[in-house]
Amino acid sequence: MRLRGPLRRVVGSAIRATRAFLNDTAIVGSEDRYARRFYEFGNGAALFAPQGVIYNEEYLAIGAESMVGPNVCLTAGMAPGQTMLTSPVVSIGRKCIIGRGSHIIGHWSIVLEDEIQTGPYVYITDQNHGYEDPETPVGWQPTKEGAVHIGRGSWLGANVVILPGTRLGRNTVVAAGAVVRGEFPDHVVLGGVPARVLRHLGKDGEWADGPPMT
């Protein structure tokens, strides 16, 4: 049975108000008991609701005043209760903003320095499956880890993918939809699949197209 007319508007308004109340109440702040499970949960930091999949919190660090958006997944390892070889596995610095629906999936080391912002649905991982054995399904082959480090003040656009072994310099801009792997210097604009340097800040303080001269 579908509600119609005034009754539908009244019920819809009540549902939206209830959802807003529940989401506001379910925000996790540094004063909440759940925050104590994290390796670090800085003052003024927040996990907005509804939260995505989060486990092995003792290996996850969130710096002061950082905002983690709704439906963001933060994990260390492949399953809850796993003992990790490094700690913290995922480290988010101070005053970062992680966009809605993003995934930060750590197994060895993912470091986001301070004041980094991402658009929605960004995916960051430090592990990939191998594919060298032609007789074994890819999902069952040994994994390969590569530490990820994203420099302070960087911006990752919507749907960016950061692959294992990536190291971004300070104040890097990554265009929406880029797939990034490798090491890049400070003050560049990356884009494409695979990502390459589209612009860079020259020694004269002016922006120029293409990668810096070597």
C-alpha positions in Angstrom: 0.0 0.0 0.0 1.4 3.4 -1.0 0.8 6.5 1.0 -0.5 9.5 -0.9 -1.2 13.1 -0.5 -0.9 14.8 2.9 -0.3 11.6 4.8 2.7 10.7 2.6 4.2 14.1 3.2 3.7 13.9 7.0 5.2 10.4 7.2 8.0 11.3 4.9 8.9 14.3 7.0 8.9 12.2 10.2 11.2 9.6 8.6 13.6 12.2 7.4 13.7 13.9 10.8 14.3 10.6 12.5 17.1 9.6 10.2 18.8 13.0 10.7 18.4 12.6 14.5 19.9 9.1 14.4 22.8 10.1 12.2 23.6 13.1 14.3 23.5 11.0 17.5 25.6 8.2 16.0 28.6 10.5 15.1 31.6 9.2 16.9 33.7 11.9 18.7 36.9 11.7 20.7 34.8 11.7 23.9 32.9 8.6 23.0 33.9 5.2 24.5 34.2 3.6 21.1 37.0 6.1 20.2 39.2 4.5 22.9 39.5 1.4 20.7 41.6 3.3 18.1 45.3 3.6 18.2 44.7 7.4 18.2 41.5 9.4 18.0 42.4 13.1 18.3 40.5 15.8 20.0 37.8 17.2 17.7 38.0 14.3 15.3 34.7 12.7 14.1 33.4 9.7 12.3 30.2 10.8 10.7 27.2 8.4 10.5 26.3 6.1 9.0 29.8 4.6 9.4 31.1 2.2 6.8 33.0 -1.1 7.7 35.6 -0.4 10.4 37.7 -3.0 12.1 40.9 -3.6 13.9 40.6 -0.1 15.3 43.7 -0.5 17.5 45.8 -0.2 14.3 43.9 2.9 13.0 45.0 6.5 13.9 42.9 9.6 13.3 44.4 12.9 14.0 42.9 15.9 15.9 40.0 17.8 14.1 39.9 15.3 11.2 36.5 14.6 9.7 35.7 11.1 8.3 32.6 11.2 6.1 29.5 8.9 6.0 30.0 5.3 4.7 33.8 5.5 4.8 35.5 2.1 5.3 38.6 2.1 7.4 40.3 -1.3 7.9 43.6 -2.8 8.9 44.1 -6.3 7.7 41.8 -8.8 6.0 39.5 -9.6 8.9 38.5 -8.5 12.4 40.9 -9.7 15.1 43.9 -10.1 12.8 47.3 -9.3 14.4 49.2 -6.8 12.3 53.0 -6.5 11.9 53.0 -2.7 12.1 51.2 -0.2 14.2 49.5 2.0 13.3 48.7 0.5 9.9 46.5 3.5 8.8 47.5 6.9 10.0 45.3 9.9 9.1 46.8 13.3 10.1 45.4 16.4 11.6 42.6 18.4 10.0 42.0 15.9 7.2 38.6 15.5 5.5 37.8 12.0 4.1 34.9 12.1 1.6 31.8 10.1 1.7 32.0 6.5 0.6 35.8 6.4 0.5 37.8 3.3 1.4 41.2 3.2 3.1 42.3 -0.4 3.3 45.6 -0.9 5.0 47.8 -4.0 5.5 51.3 -2.6 6.1 51.5 1.2 6.1 49.2 4.0 4.8 50.1 7.5 6.0 48.0 10.6 5.2 49.8 13.7 6.5 48.0 16.7 7.9 45.3 18.8 6.1 44.6 16.3 3.3 41.1 16.4 1.7 39.5 13.8 -0.5 36.4 13.9 -2.7 33.8 11.0 -2.4 34.5 7.4 -3.2 38.3 7.6 -3.1 40.1 4.2 -2.7 43.5 3.9 -1.1 45.2 0.6 -0.5 48.8 -0.7 0.2 48.2 -4.3 -1.0 47.4 -6.0 -4.4 47.1 -9.6 -5.5 49.8 -11.2 -7.5 48.9 -12.6 -10.9 52.1 -14.4 -12.1 50.9 -18.0 -11.7 48.7 -18.7 -14.8 47.1 -21.8 -13.1 46.0 -20.2 -9.9 43.0 -17.8 -9.6 44.3 -14.3 -9.0 42.4 -14.0 -5.7 44.3 -16.9 -4.2 47.8 -15.8 -5.3 50.2 -14.2 -2.8 49.7 -10.5 -2.1 52.2 -7.8 -2.5 52.4 -4.8 -0.2 53.8 -1.3 -0.8 53.7 1.5 1.7 51.5 4.5 0.7 52.4 8.1 1.8 50.4 11.2 0.8 52.0 14.5 1.5 50.5 17.3 3.6 47.9 19.6 2.1 47.0 17.3 -0.9 43.7 17.1 -2.6 42.3 13.8 -4.1 39.3 14.3 -6.4 36.3 12.0 -6.6 36.9 8.3 -7.4 40.7 8.5 -7.3 42.4 5.2 -6.8 45.8 5.2 -4.9 47.7 1.9 -5.5 50.4 0.2 -3.4 53.8 1.9 -3.3 52.5 5.4 -4.1 54.2 8.4 -2.6 52.7 11.8 -3.2 54.5 15.1 -2.4 53.2 18.0 -0.5 50.2 20.0 -1.9 49.5 17.5 -4.7 46.3 17.7 -6.7 44.9 14.4 -8.1 42.2 14.9 -10.7 38.9 12.9 -10.4 39.0 9.3 -11.6 42.8 9.1 -11.7 44.6 5.8 -10.9 47.9 6.6 -9.2 51.0 4.5 -8.7 54.6 5.7 -8.2 56.4 8.6 -6.6 55.7 12.2 -7.4 57.2 15.5 -6.2 55.6 18.4 -4.3 53.2 20.8 -6.0 52.1 18.9 -9.1 48.7 18.1 -10.7 48.1 14.5 -11.6 45.5 13.0 -13.8 44.7 10.1 -16.1 44.9 6.3 -16.0 47.7 5.6 -15.2 48.2 9.0 -13.6 50.9 11.3 -14.9 52.0 14.9 -14.2 49.8 17.4 -16.0 51.1 20.5 -14.4 53.9 21.5 -12.0 55.0 24.5 -10.0 58.3 25.8 -11.5 61.3 27.2 -9.7 60.1 30.7 -10.7 56.9 30.2 -8.8 54.8 29.9 -11.9 52.6 26.9 -12.9 53.6 25.2 -16.2 52.1 22.3 -18.2 53.7 18.9 -18.1 56.2 17.4 -15.7 59.1 19.4 -14.3 62.4 19.3 -16.2 65.0 16.9 -14.9 
